[in-house]
Amino acid sequence: MKKIVAALAAAGFVVGGAVLVPSAQAAPSQPKPAPNQVNYDPAPIAWGTCASPGLARRGAECGFLEVPLDYAKPAGTKIKLAVSRIKAKVTPDKYQGIMVTNPGGPGGSGLTLSVLGEFVPNGAGQAYDWIGFDPRGVGSSVPSLACDGSYFSYNRPFYVPVSKQLEKTWLDRSKGYAAACDKAGGELLDHVKTTDTVNDVDVLRKALGQDKLNYYGFSYGTYLGQVYATLYPDRVRRMVLDGNVDARKVWYQANLDQDVAFDRNIKVYFDWIAKNDSVYHLGTKGRDVEALFYREQAKFLKKPAGGVIGPDEWTDIFLQAGYYVFGWEDVANAFSAWIHDGDWQGLKDLYDASNGQGPGSDNSFAMYLATQCTDVQWPTQWSRWQVDNWLTFLRAPFETWGNAWFNAPCLTWGAKAGKPVPVDGSKAPPILLIGETLDAATPYEGSLELRSRFPKSVLIEGVNGTTHSGSLNGVVCTDDKIADYLATGALPARKPGRHSDAQCDPVPQPNPAAAAKQRAAVAGGDITRADLQKLIIGARG
């Protein structure tokens, strides 16, 4: 411990005047699985035209599903979930049922995810009704939670609490946001756990007249699928889970694990920039590009770029490069334009694209917190967060404190936390798991753990890839296996041991010149696979 104290002191950091040792954690309790949902008969969905032009062009239908706010009181207050449907394009004898989708978050809007079926190769998606929906509290569902539309304003206080004043500022901001959500959300906040959404999914299945459902989930959506298959294994037909949450670590430890993984991935990205120095002129070695990144960040403490992009916004802009390879060239172009021309507009555009401002713009963030803060009790003592994040920061400075403050409203969240369902796939049918080796948002160990809990599952590994939840993006090896599974139920053979069952190439790193041509080809305002990918990290995965 003395070495840690010395390291913190050498780095110029003071942690509450002293380094506090976290107390040992008690072994987590193992609550019994939640009982099956109450007997609730939903009203039929009144389908109509979709407001989204991309959905409307595809002939999608949209409507609302009415569900109980509180499943313990099915005759009480009702809320409405926004739902979309793109119907199957096969004859009745080839119809394979509904495919419910979820982009993750929690807090991600999935209404447009019903277009996912068109990206399945060989027409294998056409045999399903593809269902997108906004979970309770999200997007077009009613009510939709928003707490403070200015929370992600420009030039915020520095994430890294190098002074007691900065630490207090962020603690006050986090407490204030939690209080604003408590006021805005009211009774809704007590009923937005993963188990509530699991019950909503089952009511959706019932409303669509199906005995079983098919499911395609990304990121947090894999956890939603895990819990659904645990509670309702007899109602699962086929299930694809991509970017798998480790159920042992929801949610506090999962975020600390992310910090280390994102730090590794941003170095991979800086190496890529260095390999393309003839394009970006930012350094011929990854470590030089990394050093330039941190030098610029330090400058923004005193003088934000364009008066708006401070050190926090700088980190957030680059964070997407740690999630996936899509857009690597956009971030590098903005980086290069700033360094060589002092052009900050590209930086602002990238920040604005993922951090909206104004009334309602914080919906996905609010619902991310509303679910994660109540799925399980987070540590309630700041000293625990303080020590864990400083120790992690020593190993992984890139995102650690940004992630800590992103989650810090859970310290004082108003709604009562529950206990997570112990994930058990022993009764589930064969399902398909997908994960890239260097996924940072849901580290690969989570895929291995999920595979061990679902003994009939099969795992495809995108070897050495850094993309989070990137299936159906044109990697033939992976996408054809998905198509085979959806068409016939066939999976690769499961192999003994704790490792993947099939190995494929990852989503490839971009070629800057080819990427520019591709962007020009798809700039038609339609829903692309890249648009769907953005949904997956809408609330940081």
Summary of the structure (lengths in Angstrom):
residues: 541
radius of gyration: 22.7
end to end distance: 33.3
largest distance: 70.6
contacts: 1892
relative contact order: 0.15
helix: 47%
strand: 11%
